[in-house]
Amino acid sequence: MSVAYKSFSFEGEKGSWFIFPGLCKGCGLCREKCPKNCLEWSKSLGVYGTPTVEPNMDECIACGICQNVCPDCAITVEKNK
């Protein structure tokens, strides 16, 4: 399995959130655009050795804005029905 496809998942009441560190360059666009301000820098490092992000799933509403603004498709959000 390639590092680019390994993901870390987070589960919450509203949905699931996945980060692919092998794709994340740590630009922070997702953090800037999050309407709940629930993304923090992680201890996991991305493709360039920069920190990736991780959500506070107690605050995350699984809106998917972070997924939509990520220029590297490093985030996937699945909203619960």
N, CA, C and O atoms as a DFTB+ gen file, in Angstrom:
324 C
 N C O
     1  1       0.843      -1.181       0.000
     2  2       0.000       0.000       0.000
     3  2       0.883       1.237       0.000
     4  3       1.804       1.340       0.811
     5  1       0.620       2.152      -0.877
     6  2       1.361       3.395      -0.979
     7  2       1.017       4.322       0.181
     8  3      -0.118       4.322       0.659
     9  1       1.974       5.100       0.632
    10  2       1.753       6.058       1.710
    11  2       0.676       7.064       1.332
    12  3      -0.086       7.503       2.192
    13  1       0.602       7.434       0.057
    14  2      -0.376       8.429      -0.389
    15  2      -1.801       7.956      -0.154
    16  3      -2.712       8.779      -0.055
    17  1      -2.014       6.648      -0.064
    18  2      -3.367       6.133       0.082
    19  2      -3.702       5.731       1.502
    20  3      -4.845       5.367       1.781
    21  1      -2.727       5.789       2.419
    22  2      -2.999       5.488       3.815
    23  2      -3.735       6.681       4.405
    24  3      -3.330       7.827       4.214
    25  1      -4.810       6.407       5.119
    26  2      -5.574       7.502       5.699
    27  2      -5.771       7.303       7.190
    28  3      -5.649       6.195       7.713
    29  1      -6.077       8.396       7.856
    30  2      -6.474       8.375       9.243
    31  2      -7.934       8.796       9.274
    32  3      -8.315       9.777       8.635
    33  1      -8.750       8.060      10.014
    34  2     -10.169       8.384      10.047
    35  2     -10.593       8.854      11.427
    36  3     -10.008       8.486      12.446
    37  1     -11.618       9.667      11.424
    38  2     -12.197      10.212      12.642
    39  2     -13.708      10.070      12.518
    40  3     -14.289      10.408      11.487
    41  1     -14.337       9.571      13.568
    42  2     -15.784       9.350      13.561
    43  2     -16.448      10.324      14.520
    44  3     -15.948      10.580      15.616
    45  1     -17.575      10.859      14.094
    46  2     -18.335      11.760      14.949
    47  2     -19.817      11.537      14.779
    48  3     -20.247      10.699      13.987
    49  1     -20.588      12.285      15.522
    50  2     -22.041      12.161      15.473
    51  2     -22.594      12.547      14.102
    52  3     -23.551      11.937      13.625
    53  1     -22.005      13.540      13.479
    54  2     -22.506      14.047      12.197
    55  2     -21.960      13.297      10.987
    56  3     -22.583      13.303       9.925
    57  1     -20.792      12.644      11.137
    58  2     -20.221      11.942       9.999
    59  2     -18.818      11.445      10.256
    60  3     -18.343      11.411      11.391
    61  1     -18.167      11.061       9.172
    62  2     -16.792      10.554       9.227
    63  2     -15.887      11.498       8.456
    64  3     -16.305      12.128       7.485
    65  1     -14.640      11.586       8.904
    66  2     -13.668      12.510       8.332
    67  2     -12.373      11.752       8.119
    68  3     -11.911      11.048       9.017
    69  1     -11.781      11.887       6.941
    70  2     -10.564      11.149       6.599
    71  2      -9.500      12.111       6.090
    72  3      -9.801      13.028       5.327
    73  1      -8.254      11.900       6.515
    74  2      -7.116      12.679       6.006
    75  2      -6.112      11.706       5.394
    76  3      -5.840      10.640       5.947
    77  1      -5.576      12.088       4.260
    78  2      -4.551      11.308       3.568
    79  2      -3.240      12.078       3.670
    80  3      -2.984      12.950       2.840
    81  1      -2.391      11.779       4.675
    82  2      -1.153      12.527       4.894
    83  2      -0.222      12.539       3.686
    84  3       0.518      13.504       3.493
    85  1      -0.244      11.496       2.879
    86  2       0.617      11.434       1.705
    87  2       0.224      12.416       0.624
    88  3       0.962      12.606      -0.343
    89  1      -0.935      13.044       0.776
    90  2      -1.392      14.052      -0.185
    91  2      -1.379      15.461       0.403
    92  3      -1.335      16.443      -0.337
    93  1      -1.416      15.561       1.720
    94  2      -1.518      16.865       2.398
    95  2      -0.172      17.581       2.418
    96  3       0.841      17.015       2.829
    97  1      -0.178      18.835       1.966
    98  2       1.050      19.631       1.998
    99  2       1.038      20.649       3.132
   100  3       1.978      21.430       3.275
   101  1      -0.023      20.645       3.939
   102  2      -0.078      21.521       5.107
   103  2      -0.338      22.973       4.785
   104  3       0.154      23.854       5.491
   105  1      -1.096      23.249       3.741
   106  2      -1.338      24.638       3.327
   107  2      -2.280      25.387       4.269
   108  3      -2.199      26.611       4.377
   109  1      -3.178      24.663       4.954
   110  2      -4.076      25.289       5.919
   111  2      -5.342      25.892       5.343
   112  3      -6.103      26.518       6.080
   113  1      -5.596      25.729       4.053
   114  2      -6.831      26.277       3.471
   115  2      -8.068      25.711       4.154
   116  3      -9.044      26.428       4.375
   117  1      -8.028      24.434       4.485
   118  2      -9.156      23.792       5.150
   119  2      -9.438      24.453       6.500
   120  3     -10.595      24.669       6.860
   121  1      -8.388      24.768       7.234
   122  2      -8.539      25.422       8.542
   123  2      -9.134      26.810       8.388
   124  3      -9.980      27.219       9.183
   125  1      -8.695      27.536       7.366
   126  2      -9.194      28.892       7.147
   127  2     -10.669      28.922       6.788
   128  3     -11.384      29.839       7.191
   129  1     -11.133      27.936       6.039
   130  2     -12.498      27.940       5.527
   131  2     -13.511      27.199       6.391
   132  3     -14.713      27.301       6.146
   133  1     -13.054      26.455       7.395
   134  2     -13.968      25.681       8.242
   135  2     -14.916      26.618       8.995
   136  3     -14.457      27.469       9.756
   137  1     -16.236      26.475       8.795
   138  2     -17.183      27.376       9.461
   139  2     -17.278      27.150      10.975
   140  3     -17.728      28.037      11.701
   141  1     -16.867      25.994      11.451
   142  2     -16.903      25.693      12.881
   143  2     -15.540      25.856      13.549
   144  3     -15.421      25.686      14.762
   145  1     -14.508      26.185      12.761
   146  2     -13.153      26.370      13.280
   147  2     -12.719      25.172      14.126
   148  3     -12.164      25.329      15.213
   149  1     -12.985      23.968      13.599
   150  2     -12.727      22.755      14.385
   151  2     -11.528      21.947      13.890
   152  3     -11.325      20.819      14.339
   153  1     -10.733      22.501      12.974
   154  2      -9.552      21.786      12.490
   155  2      -8.303      22.323      13.187
   156  3      -8.082      23.532      13.261
   157  1      -7.502      21.404      13.689
   158  2      -6.263      21.744      14.376
   159  2      -5.092      21.084      13.665
   160  3      -5.273      20.105      12.942
   161  1      -3.901      21.613      13.866
   162  2      -2.712      20.970      13.318
   163  2      -2.481      19.661      14.054
   164  3      -2.657      19.585      15.270
   165  1      -2.094      18.651      13.331
   166  2      -1.876      17.304      13.868
   167  2      -0.391      17.065      14.117
   168  3       0.460      17.827      13.659
   169  1      -0.098      16.005      14.844
   170  2       1.293      15.576      15.007
   171  2       1.737      14.731      13.820
   172  3       2.930      14.481      13.652
   173  1       0.778      14.283      12.985
   174  2       1.105      13.535      11.764
   175  2       1.684      14.495      10.731
   176  3       1.223      15.629      10.598
   177  1       2.684      14.039      10.014
   178  2       3.310      14.880       9.005
   179  2       2.826      14.496       7.620
   180  3       2.578      13.327       7.325
   181  1       2.699      15.509       6.783
   182  2       2.262      15.307       5.414
   183  2       3.415      15.048       4.478
   184  3       4.537      14.774       4.903
   185  1       3.124      15.139       3.206
   186  2       4.060      14.784       2.149
   187  2       5.358      15.609       2.178
   188  3       6.411      15.101       1.793
   189  1       5.300      16.844       2.619
   190  2       6.497      17.688       2.651
   191  2       7.081      17.829       4.058
   192  3       7.918      18.697       4.304
   193  1       6.638      16.975       4.975
   194  2       7.121      17.052       6.344
   195  2       6.445      18.133       7.155
   196  3       6.896      18.468       8.250
   197  1       5.369      18.679       6.627
   198  2       4.593      19.694       7.334
   199  2       3.437      19.014       8.065
   200  3       3.018      17.929       7.662
   201  1       2.914      19.622       9.126
   202  2       1.803      19.003       9.846
   203  2       0.560      18.891       8.970
   204  3       0.288      19.755       8.136
   205  1      -0.183      17.813       9.175
   206  2      -1.498      17.685       8.558
   207  2      -2.511      18.252       9.549
   208  3      -2.123      18.850      10.553
   209  1      -3.771      18.077       9.284
   210  2      -4.808      18.564      10.193
   211  2      -5.620      17.395      10.725
   212  3      -5.604      16.295      10.172
   213  1      -6.326      17.661      11.804
   214  2      -7.285      16.699      12.328
   215  2      -8.447      17.480      12.927
   216  3      -8.263      18.573      13.462
   217  1      -9.642      16.912      12.833
   218  2     -10.823      17.635      13.309
   219  2     -11.132      17.359      14.771
   220  3     -10.755      16.320      15.314
   221  1     -11.808      18.281      15.387
   222  2     -12.438      18.052      16.676
   223  2     -13.839      17.560      16.311
   224  3     -14.702      18.365      15.963
   225  1     -14.071      16.261      16.387
   226  2     -15.325      15.684      15.911
   227  2     -16.517      16.048      16.790
   228  3     -17.660      15.837      16.384
   229  1     -16.279      16.585      17.975
   230  2     -17.393      17.080      18.793
   231  2     -17.967      18.356      18.187
   232  3     -19.134      18.679      18.407
   233  1     -17.153      19.082      17.426
   234  2     -17.574      20.341      16.810
   235  2     -17.883      20.211      15.323
   236  3     -18.658      21.000      14.782
   237  1     -17.289      19.231      14.660
   238  2     -17.422      19.070      13.203
   239  2     -18.870      18.761      12.819
   240  3     -19.508      17.895      13.418
   241  1     -19.381      19.477      11.812
   242  2     -20.735      19.244      11.325
   243  2     -20.726      18.469      10.007
   244  3     -21.773      18.293       9.385
   245  1     -19.561      18.012       9.584
   246  2     -19.391      17.212       8.361
   247  2     -19.978      17.916       7.143
   248  3     -20.628      17.292       6.304
   249  1     -19.742      19.225       7.058
   250  2     -20.282      20.004       5.941
   251  2     -19.534      19.751       4.638
   252  3     -20.101      19.904       3.556
   253  1     -18.256      19.363       4.737
   254  2     -17.477      19.052       3.554
   255  2     -16.762      20.232       2.926
   256  3     -16.144      20.080       1.872
   257  1     -16.826      21.399       3.537
   258  2     -16.145      22.569       2.975
   259  2     -14.644      22.330       2.921
   260  3     -13.993      22.705       1.945
   261  1     -14.088      21.713       3.954
   262  2     -12.651      21.432       3.969
   263  2     -12.270      20.531       2.790
   264  3     -11.235      20.731       2.154
   265  1     -13.104      19.558       2.513
   266  2     -12.878      18.655       1.378
   267  2     -12.916      19.415       0.058
   268  3     -12.109      19.167      -0.838
   269  1     -13.850      20.331      -0.048
   270  2     -14.015      21.078      -1.304
   271  2     -12.898      22.077      -1.575
   272  3     -12.568      22.329      -2.734
   273  1     -12.311      22.651      -0.531
   274  2     -11.264      23.657      -0.742
   275  2      -9.859      23.068      -0.776
   276  3      -8.911      23.758      -1.152
   277  1      -9.712      21.807      -0.389
   278  2      -8.379      21.192      -0.379
   279  2      -7.868      21.050      -1.813
   280  3      -8.473      20.337      -2.613
   281  1      -6.759      21.721      -2.147
   282  2      -6.257      21.657      -3.518
   283  2      -5.626      20.314      -3.876
   284  3      -5.356      20.051      -5.048
   285  1      -5.391      19.467      -2.880
   286  2      -4.710      18.196      -3.123
   287  2      -5.583      16.973      -2.872
   288  3      -5.093      15.845      -2.898
   289  1      -6.874      17.189      -2.630
   290  2      -7.820      16.091      -2.369
   291  2      -7.351      15.211      -1.217
   292  3      -7.489      13.989      -1.269
   293  1      -6.800      15.826      -0.186
   294  2      -6.258      15.083       0.950
   295  2      -7.306      14.818       2.029
   296  3      -7.027      14.119       3.004
   297  1      -8.512      15.373       1.862
   298  2      -9.573      15.224       2.861
   299  2     -10.822      14.649       2.198
   300  3     -11.197      15.036       1.091
   301  1     -11.450      13.715       2.905
   302  2     -12.739      13.190       2.484
   303  2     -13.678      13.253       3.668
   304  3     -13.310      12.879       4.782
   305  1     -14.890      13.726       3.431
   306  2     -15.897      13.826       4.481
   307  2     -17.135      13.050       4.038
   308  3     -17.620      13.208       2.917
   309  1     -17.626      12.218       4.933
   310  2     -18.856      11.461       4.665
   311  2     -19.879      11.808       5.738
   312  3     -19.716      11.457       6.907
   313  1     -20.928      12.496       5.328
   314  2     -21.969      12.928       6.270
   315  2     -22.909      11.756       6.555
   316  3     -23.297      11.022       5.646
   317  1     -23.272      11.591       7.840
   318  2     -24.249      10.570       8.205
   319  2     -25.628      10.976       7.720
   320  3     -25.945      12.163       7.641
   321  1     -26.437       9.993       7.400
   322  2     -27.808      10.284       6.951
   323  2     -28.712      10.450       8.140
   324  3     -29.906      10.699       7.978
